[in-house]
Amino acid sequence: MPTTHICDLAIVGGGLAGGLIALALAKKRPGLDVRIVEGSASIGGNHLWSFFASDIDEGNRWIVAPLISYGWTQYDIAFPAYTRTLKSPYYSIESERLDTVVRATLPPGALMTGRKVLAAGPTAVVLADGDRIEAKGVIDARGPGDLSLLDLGWQKFIGMEFALDEPHGVDHPIVMDATVPQIDGYRFVYTLPFSATRLFVEDTYYSDTPDLHRPKPGSGSNADPIAERVLDYAAAHGWQTQHIVREESGVLPVTMGGDFEAYWQSGGNKVAKAGMRAGLFHPTTGYSLPDAVRMAALIATASDLSGAGLHALTHDYARRTWKARGFYRMLDKMLFRAADPEERYRVLERFYRLDPQLVRRFYAGRSTLFDKVRVLSGKPPVTIPRAMRAIGLLRSAKS
């Protein structure tokens, strides 16, 4: 017989955004009856999230501190004409760690995993098995809304964690190695040393399409060109692998424009939202962790956790954030539409010659006016007419 579950707050979606909100509330509002409703068996899925220390406000670091799996004090970047080591603390969180901490922190019964959601409203959630959750407030954090409402490029990747026969000799991350052949847009390889014989290697593309071209189960095809490039990269560096510990792949949106209100509505009318569903991700990197931390901190200190109050809080915050990030969307247009795909790396190569503090503020989504002027000043890596056409200041010859 169907059951109605009663609680103060229901979080629909147990990914990064939902997990962080639950953890923040458990710390700041321990008496609150919170439920996380997740379709899979675990919290966080199969992901690795990385961030710079400067991405997180000092007052909010308590939210992520228990989750950190690995940390380093510096990282490298490499381009055909320029290499650099930047002194900046860098951290990674494994989804398994998020799952462990959430389970240890929340009381029994708070996690409703393996439960498919049919519908979510401001104060109610309907489950596929007939059960229903009645809450004072609901937050939908199930992933993106209708991305077709946004003007997008794509960041797509396949990453593998290797167990090696011998030490790899890498002592800090290589966040961008763009010395590799430029294929399908701007391509770089990302490397994280987890231990002397554990290494995570990810092949990343800033591409015009979201296609990963992975073989479909049962298709009989073994062709997986991006995965093969990861293996080739490891072999070229002499990293002899015992086995692949884990693998992940993903596609992140790189935002050039779109209708924020339409996108918000596509994720549910009058329902509070968080994470990708709220449009809270960096327009250029596609990363959502810094915004997820900020949203968790905001909700944990909110005075009104009703359905209407949460909707107003999350919508207004997401709307302000979208409006404040027009500069990044403009840069994305220049990257995707003013630079030939095989030449896009030059834009990033020039960017990484700038002041390290500017780079940190860029990743955090906190660029100052001076930063914006500095990024656009000097000799650009794309032609002025093409840049102007890309951002809509000059009509193309075909228009």
Secondary structure, 3 states (H helix, E strand, C coil): CCCEEEEEEEEECCCHHHHHHHHHHHHHCCCCCEEEEECCCCCCCCCEEEEEHHHCCHHHHHHHHHHCCEEEEEEEEEECCEEEEEEEEEEEEEHHHHHHHHHHHCCCCCEEECCCEEEECCCEEEECCCCEEEEEEEEECCCCCCHHHEEEEEEEEEEEEEEECCCCCCCCCEEEECCCCCCCCEEEEEEEEEECCEEEEEEEEEECCCCCCCCCCCCCCCCCHHHHHHHHHHHHCCCCEEEEEEEEEEEEEEEEEECHHHHHHHCCCCCEECHHHHCCCCCCCCCCHHHHHHHHHHHHCCCCCCHHHHHHHHHHHHHHHHHHCHHHHHHHHHHHHHCCHHHCHHHHHHHCCCCHHHHHHHHCCCCCHHHHHHHHCCCCCCCHHHHHHHCCCCCCCCC
